[in-house]
Amino acid sequence: MTTQATPTFYQSLAAGGLAGTAVDLLFFPIDTIKTRLQSAQGFIRAGGFSGIYKGVGSVVVGSAPGAAVFFCTYDTLKRTLPLPSDLAPVTHMISASAGEVAACLIRVPTEVIKTRMQTSSYGSHAQSSLAGAKRILTDEGLRGFYRGFGSTIMREIPFTSLQFPLYEFLKLQLSRALGRRPLHAYEAAVCGSFAGGVAAALTTPLDVLKTRVMLDMRDATKHSVPSLPARLKQIYVTEGTRALFAGVVPRTLWISAGGAVFLGVYEWAVHGLMGI
């Protein structure tokens, strides 16, 4: 079995940007349906099956840089963290978590705009992503773009802590079974699909929490806004367990298929850039 070469910072940057844009644009309609199922107003009032590409403009702007920052951070830390090889899952968890925190600095503002456009939160007053961004800036200031930052981190760290160690483990096992490295892009895509689906299903309650926080447009300086644990408890008490897993099917399907595209395209792009 040959030793696997690692991508450079700029190779991770380019491959990550391409992978992020591909998956977000391809599966945007499923994400819209999932978001509407999770909204407090209900699926039909949030838009039902109409206008499923609302908010796609913010995704076009944010996908590439967000994914690029994630993979640059992830690959760099995976390569440089001074942990022994028998602690590889810990290395992958730390690297992926740090990558998500860095990516969220870019991703959360576009996610706030996207979520509100998907659920028609501004009605006829903001019909495009740009109009939605202007409305957020006017009503809430720059701070409004980071509404839900904490809940997003609260979702992403458990998600990536499950997804990426499982992804790397599955790749390693498949490589050993096949007796070669690196894997073909489609083989890595299968590993990414399974890892993403498992992580998505298990972290759905945290995704519901993130969606609710981003759709809550109350001014925290004028209204009492519940903490994240209190909000999660409130959803459970008033709406039941079913509400915590609202959208679990489209989320799992989306991230399972999206994980295949995201990690498959990433591996394909990295191999192409490295000339493997």
N, C-alpha and C positions, 0 to 999 in steps of 0.2 A: 504494500500500500504506500503510495507516494505521500510526501508531506504537502499539506495544503498551503498554498500561498495566501497571504492576506492582502486585502485591498488597501490602497493608500487613502489618505484623507480626501483627496479630490475625486478619486474613483468612487468612494462611498457617497460623496456629495452628489455627483452626477447620477449615479445609479439610484440613490434614494429619492431624488427629485422625480425621476422618471417613474419609479414604482408608485409613489404616492399619488401623482397626478392620474396615472392609469386606473388605479383602483377606485379613487374617489369619483371620477367621472363615470366609470362603467357602472358602478352600483349605487349611484345617487338616488334613483327612484325608490330602491328598497330602504335606504336610509330615511327618506322622507316619510314613507309609510310607518316605519318603526317610531320615528319621532312623534308623529300624529297619534299613534296608539298610546304613547306614554304621556301625552299632554293632559293636563287636568280638565280641559274643556271637552275632551272626548274626540274620537277619531273623525266623526262626521263634521262637527263644528270647526275642527282644525283644518278641514279641507277635503277629507275623504281621499278619493283617488284622483281628484282633479289637481292640475298645476303641480305635478310631482317633480318638476325641475325648478321650482321656486327656490331661490337662494344659491343656485349653482354658481353664480358669479363669484361669491366669496370663496367657494371651494377652488375655483380656477386660480385665484390669487394666492391662497394659503397652502394648498396641497404640496406643491413642489418644495418650497422652502422649509415647511414643517417636517416633511419626511426626510429631506436632506440633512437637516440639523440632527434629527433622531439617529440616522445611520452613521453620520460622522462621529457623534458622541459614542454610540454603541460600539462601533468597530474599533475606535481608538482606545476606549477603556477595556474592551475585551482583549485587546492586544497588549496593553501596558499595565493592567492591575497586577500587583505582585503577590498573587495567590497561587498556591500549588495546583497542579493539574487535577488532583483528586477533589478539589473544591470548584470545579468548572461550573456546576449549577449556580453556585453563589456568585461567581464572576459574571455569569450571564444575567442573573437577577439584578445585581448592582449596576451593570452596564446598561441594561434595558430601562431600569428605573430612572437613572440619570438622564438617559436619552429622552425619555418621555417628559421629564420636567423641563428640559431645554426646549423640546419641540412645542410644549404647551404655551410657551411665551409667544409663539407665533400662531399656534393653532386655535387657542381659546377665543381671541377676538373674531376670527372668521367663523368659528363655531357658534358664537353668540348671534352673529348676523344671520347665519344659515338657519339656525333653529327657529328664530323669530319669523324669518321669511317662509319657512316650510309650514308654519302653523298660522300664517296670516295674522300675526299678533298686532300689526299696525293697520289692518284692514286696507282701505283704499288710500290711506295716507302715505304708504310706502310700498310700492309694487316691485321695486328692484333692490338688489343687494346694496347698491350705492346709496339709494334713498334710505334704506334701512340703517346703513352706517351713519348717515347724516342725522337721522332721527335719534339714534343712540347717543351720538356726540352732543346734540342739542339738549336732550332730556337728562342725560346722566353723566356727561363729560367723559373723559378718557377712562375713568374708573369703570364705567358701564361696559366697556369692551372686555373687561376681565371679571365680569359677574360669572360666578360658577368656576373660577380658577381652582379654588380649593376642592370643590366636588369633582372636578375633572381629574386633578391629581389623585384624589381619593379613589377614583375609578381606574385610572391608567396604571398606577403602580401595582395593585394586585393583578390586573389584567396582564401586564407585561411580565410580571414575576411568575405567572403561570405559563404564558404563551412561549416566551423565548427559551427558557430552560427546556421545556418540552420539545420545542422545535429543534434546538441544537442536539438534544438527546436522540430524537427520532432520526435526524440526519446522520449522527454518528453510528447508530445501530444499522441503518440502511447501508451506509458506506462499508461497514464491517461485513454485512451479509453479502454485498456485491463484490467486495474485495477491491474497491477503487475509490479514489477521491480526486477531484471534487465530484459531487453528484451532478447529473444533468439538471437543467433548470426545471423541467417538468417533475423530476423526482423530488427536488426541494419543494416544489409547489404542493405536492401531496402532503408532505410533512407539515408545511405551513397551514394547509387547509385544516388538517386534523387538530393541530395545536390551537389555531385561532378559534375553531368551533367550540372546543372544550372551555377555553378561557372566556369566550363570549357568553356562553350559557351560565357559567358560574358567577359572573360579575354583572348580570343584568340588573339586579336591584340597585347597584351603584350607578348604572347608566340611567335608570329611571330618575334617581335622585339628581343627577347632573342635569338632565333635561328639565326637570321641574324648577331647579334653581335658575337656570338660564331664561326660563319663561316668566319668572317672577319679576315684574318690573316695578315693584314697590321701592320707594326711596328709603334706604336703610337709615337715613338721618332723621326721617319723619315718622317712620313706622317701625314697630317691633318685628324684626325678622327672625324666625327661629334658627337655631344652630343646625348644623348638618345632621347630627344624631337625632335631634328633636324632630326635624323635618322627616327623616326616615321613619321614625316611630309614628309620626302623625299619619303618614301614608298607610302604614300597616294597620293602625288602629281604626282609621276612618274608612279605608277602602279595601283592606284585607291583603292577604298574601298574593292574590291574583294581580293586584295593581303593581306590586313590586317586581313581578315578572312580565309586566305588559310589554309586548313587542319582542318577547324572547325568541319566537320562531323567526321573524324576519331578521333580528339581530344576529342570531346564530347562523342562519343561512348566508346573510350578507358578509359576516366576518369570516366564515368558513370559506366561502367562494372568494371573498376579498383577500383572505390570507394566502390563498393559492396564487392569485394574481400578484399581490403585493410582494410576497417573498419570492415567487417564481420570476417575476420581471426583474426584481433586484438581483437575484443570482444570475439571470441571463445577461443583464447589463454589466455586472461586475466581471463576469467571465469574458464578455466581449472587450471590455476596456483593458483587462489584464492580458488579453490574447491567449486565454486558456482554451 
